[in-house]
Amino acid sequence: MIKIWDKKESINGVSAKDFLDSSPFFKTCNEIILICNEDGTVTNVESATILRNRLKLDNLTSTLEVGKKYEQYLGDQNNKIEEQHKNEKTDIERLQEDNKRMKVELENTQKSLAEMMNLISMQGTPTT
């Protein structure tokens, strides 16, 4: 959820004055965007001007539209991270399968080697 902050409303229980005193950068911002989660908790406080530059939006883009684009950008970034995480899991699973396969191959090689050693030792024993 996107809100445009009026510099009067408290943010997550912190008064506007206390917030601005602890974050003086926002005192000079004309347009401030609040990104909120489902229960209304503010998760991000952003300057619309900085977001316009970061997202390469023109100055005619409304503050609300900037907030929506930023929210979409954050969602896209989260999706990329989730996809990378899935790929990492897939890579781990593939490596685990490779490890199992190589273990079986090693066991089979060891058995073959033991059989060959047994045959060699039997051939070296004279018969009467």
C-alpha positions as CSV (number, residue, x, y, z in Angstrom):
1,M,0.0,0.0,0.0
2,I,1.3,3.5,-0.9
3,K,0.7,6.7,1.1
4,I,1.9,10.2,0.5
5,W,3.1,11.5,3.8
6,D,2.0,14.9,5.0
7,K,4.8,15.2,7.6
8,K,2.1,15.4,10.3
9,E,0.9,11.8,10.7
10,S,2.9,9.5,13.0
11,I,4.9,6.6,11.4
12,N,4.6,3.3,13.2
13,G,3.8,5.1,16.5
14,V,6.7,7.6,16.1
15,S,5.5,11.2,16.0
16,A,6.2,13.1,12.8
17,K,8.4,15.6,14.8
18,D,10.5,12.8,16.3
19,F,10.8,11.1,12.9
20,L,11.9,14.3,11.2
21,D,14.3,15.1,14.0
22,S,15.9,11.7,13.7
23,S,15.9,11.8,9.9
24,P,16.6,15.4,9.0
25,F,17.0,14.6,5.3
26,F,13.2,14.2,5.0
27,K,12.6,17.7,6.4
28,T,13.8,19.1,3.0
29,C,11.8,16.6,0.9
30,N,8.6,18.0,-0.6
31,E,7.2,14.6,-1.5
32,I,7.6,11.7,0.8
33,I,6.2,8.2,0.0
34,L,5.4,5.6,2.6
35,I,5.3,2.0,1.6
36,C,3.1,0.0,4.0
37,N,2.4,-3.7,4.4
38,E,-1.0,-5.3,4.7
39,D,-1.5,-4.3,8.3
40,G,-0.6,-0.7,7.6
41,T,2.9,-0.8,9.1
42,V,5.3,1.5,7.3
43,T,8.2,-0.5,5.8
44,N,9.8,2.1,3.7
45,V,10.0,5.9,3.8
46,E,11.2,7.3,0.5
47,S,11.8,10.6,-1.3
48,A,9.7,10.8,-4.5
49,T,12.5,12.8,-6.1
50,I,15.1,10.2,-5.5
51,L,12.8,7.4,-6.6
52,R,12.0,9.2,-9.8
53,N,15.7,9.3,-10.5
54,R,16.4,5.7,-9.5
55,L,13.4,4.4,-11.5
56,K,14.2,6.7,-14.4
57,L,10.8,8.4,-14.3
58,D,10.1,11.9,-15.6
59,N,9.3,14.8,-13.4
60,L,5.7,14.7,-14.6
61,T,5.0,11.3,-13.0
62,S,2.7,11.9,-10.0
63,T,4.0,11.1,-6.5
64,L,1.4,8.3,-6.2
65,E,2.4,6.8,-9.5
66,V,6.1,6.9,-8.4
67,G,5.1,5.0,-5.3
68,K,3.2,2.4,-7.3
69,K,6.2,2.0,-9.6
70,Y,8.5,1.6,-6.7
71,E,6.3,-0.9,-5.0
72,Q,6.2,-2.9,-8.3
73,Y,10.0,-2.6,-8.5
74,L,10.3,-4.0,-4.9
75,G,8.0,-6.8,-5.9
76,D,10.1,-7.6,-9.0
77,Q,13.3,-7.6,-6.9
78,N,11.7,-10.0,-4.4
79,N,10.6,-12.3,-7.2
80,K,14.1,-12.3,-8.6
81,I,15.5,-13.2,-5.1
82,E,12.9,-16.0,-4.8
83,E,13.8,-17.3,-8.2
84,Q,17.5,-17.3,-7.4
85,H,16.7,-19.1,-4.1
86,K,14.8,-21.8,-6.1
87,N,17.7,-22.1,-8.5
88,E,20.1,-22.5,-5.6
89,K,17.9,-25.3,-4.2
90,T,17.8,-26.9,-7.6
91,D,21.6,-26.7,-7.8
92,I,21.9,-28.2,-4.3
93,E,19.5,-31.0,-5.2
94,R,21.4,-31.7,-8.5
95,L,24.7,-31.8,-6.6
96,Q,23.2,-34.2,-4.0
97,E,22.0,-36.5,-6.8
98,D,25.4,-36.3,-8.5
99,N,27.0,-37.2,-5.1
100,K,24.7,-40.3,-4.7
101,R,25.4,-41.4,-8.3
102,M,29.2,-41.1,-7.8
103,K,29.0,-42.9,-4.5
104,V,27.2,-45.9,-6.2
105,E,29.8,-45.7,-9.1
106,L,32.6,-45.8,-6.5
107,E,31.1,-48.7,-4.7
108,N,30.7,-50.6,-8.0
109,T,34.3,-49.8,-8.9
110,Q,35.5,-51.1,-5.5
111,K,33.6,-54.3,-6.0
112,S,35.0,-54.8,-9.5
113,L,38.5,-54.1,-8.2
114,A,38.0,-56.6,-5.3
115,E,36.8,-59.3,-7.8
116,M,39.8,-58.6,-10.1
117,M,42.2,-58.9,-7.2
118,N,40.5,-62.1,-6.1
119,L,40.9,-63.5,-9.7
120,I,44.5,-62.5,-9.8
121,S,45.3,-64.1,-6.5
122,M,43.6,-67.3,-7.6
123,Q,45.6,-67.4,-10.8
124,G,48.8,-67.0,-9.0
125,T,48.2,-70.1,-6.9
126,P,49.6,-73.3,-8.4
127,T,47.3,-76.2,-8.7
128,T,48.2,-79.8,-7.9
